[in-house]
Amino acid sequence: MKIPSTKIDLENLIFARAAFLHAEVDGVRGELVSVLPDICLQVMISVYNAFFADENRAFLGEDAAGVASFWRRFAWERIPPPPLVRAYGVPFFKQDFWAELFWSSFCNN
């Protein structure tokens, strides 16, 4: 039997347990958090945070100014360039008249 020994193995165990319990696991300032009071899940999250929170924060470079600039950049990048069309709920795609005509005729039959 293989004993989990890497960061990704522990992450997989945490998210597998959360999926089994239909629980959400969020990342906050480099740490994983969940509000579900499942002891097994909370212990795995505590172990993960004890060993990897500092590494995650260093990797993400999270600070107050960084978070604000991230959201400004995110909002700026959401504006599509002119030849692209944005549909609600779809990232973006290049407008293709012939494909739209085909799907329009296909869906109306």
N, C-alpha and C positions, 0 to 999 in steps of 0.2 A: 504494500500500500504506500502510495506516495504521500508524503507529508507536505502540505503547502509551505513554501519557503520564500516565495517572492511576492513583491507588491501586487503584481497582477493576479496571482492566485488568491490572495486575500480579498482583493477587490471583487473578483469573480464570485467568491463565496458570499460576500456581503450582498451583492446584487442578486444572486440566486436566492438567498434567504428572503430578501425583500420582495422579490417577485413571487415567491411561494406564499408569502403572507399578504400580498397585494398592498405593500407599503411603499412609500416614497422615501428615497434617500437623496439628499441634496448636498451640494458642495458649498460651503461657506468659509471664505478666507482660508482655503487650503485644507479644510477639514470636512469630513463627511458627517452628516447629521440626519437623524430620523426621529420623529416624534412617537413612533410605535413603541410601547413599553415591553417589547419582546426581549427577554434577558440575553438570549443567544445573539441576536442582532446587535444589541447595545454593547455587548462585550467585544464582538468582532470590530465594531466601529471604534470603540475605545482603544483597542490594540492598534488598529490602523492609524488612528490619529496620533497615538503616542510615538509611533515610529516614522510616519511619513508626512505629518502636517507641515513641519518646517521645510522639508524638501519640496512639497507642493507649493508653499508660499514663495519660496525662492524661485521655483520654475515659473510660476504664474506672474511673479512680480507685482502682486496685489498690494496696493495702498490706496488711500483716498483719491489722490490725484489720478492714479492709473485707472481706477474704476470709472471716474468721470470722463476721462479722455477716451476710454474704450467705448462708452455709450455714445459720445459725440461722433466718433468714427463710424460706429455701427449705424447710426441714423443717417450719416452722410452717404454711406455705401448703399443704403436702401433705395436711393434715387437711381432708377435705371437710366442708362445712356439712351439717346434718341432712337436707335433702330430696335430697341428692345421693348417689349410690352410686358407689363406686370398684371397678372390676374390675381384676384384675391385668393390667398391660400396657396399660391404656387410661387416659387422663388422668382424666376423670370425665364422667358423663352423668346427666341427670335420669331417675329411674326411671319407666318407662312400662309399666304393667301390660298394656295392650292390645297394644302392640307386642311385648312379650315373649311374650304368649300366641299372637299370630299367628306369630312366628318359631318358637316351640316346636312348633306344629302343622305348620308348613311343613317344618321340619327332620326331624320324626318320620315323615313320609310317604314 
